[in-house]
Amino acid sequence: MILEGAPAGFGLPAGCHALTVTEVQHYTDRLFRFRVTRPASFRFRSGEFVMIGLPNAERPVMRAYSIASPAWDETLEFYSIKVAEGPLTEHLQKIRVGDTVLMRKKATGTLVLDALKPGKRLWMLSTGTGIAPFASLIRDPDTYERFEQVILCHGCREVAELAYGQEIVEATKNDPLVGEYAADRLHLYNATTREAYPVQGRITDLITSGAASKALNLPMISPADDRVMICGSMAMLNDCRDICLNSGLEEGANNRPAEFVVEKAFVD
């Protein structure tokens, strides 16, 4: 099998699917999303990530990307940053409908519901493209079967960078599968750090100061009722982990469910 746009003599790498781009949307000069066809044999849990790349080299650069679509979706969605000289995103940001994207056949990750103990509220703390796994989870019916309230916190530098999350939440609340649950249980808490917005500041500071809880009319995070998922930059992950530990929550994993989980996979 020869892939369009690949070097002469280049075939499908072992362990990869060749997927066709079906949709591309650019939000800012730094952010875009795209959809690709989903192989009939591909299975994943909402919140997991997979390695993706492009057929533009004998040994394609592969990076971890959270799957932004829920496990039931017939296509796969990804949300990405644009890096001018990024080994992958320099080229990935230029894809168009009909192009080919490579994807490893196995999905994995820690931001899955099975890694958390039962609780009352689920906090999803994200910055930038770290919202991607939560875009998957808030559209999964199982999320609302396990939690009475779902709080999606998204911090970005500029207002325009919040658009993807706002779009997803609005679509979720109008979705025929989960809309009736999300309408009352799903709450979006946005903040910016570099541009004027009703809520300004780092997500970590807004959590620790109690500003987020006050705005949402909720108690401070505690191990009795709250479960937390975290995805963002390394600094944000470390700060949020400290917040959880200082609040008495224990970090969980797929083989040892607890009160909070952290995703450590990044794109370039």
Order of alpha helices (4+ residues) and beta strands (2+ residues): beta-beta-beta-beta-beta-alpha-beta-beta-alpha-alpha-beta-alpha-alpha-beta-alpha-alpha-beta-alpha-beta
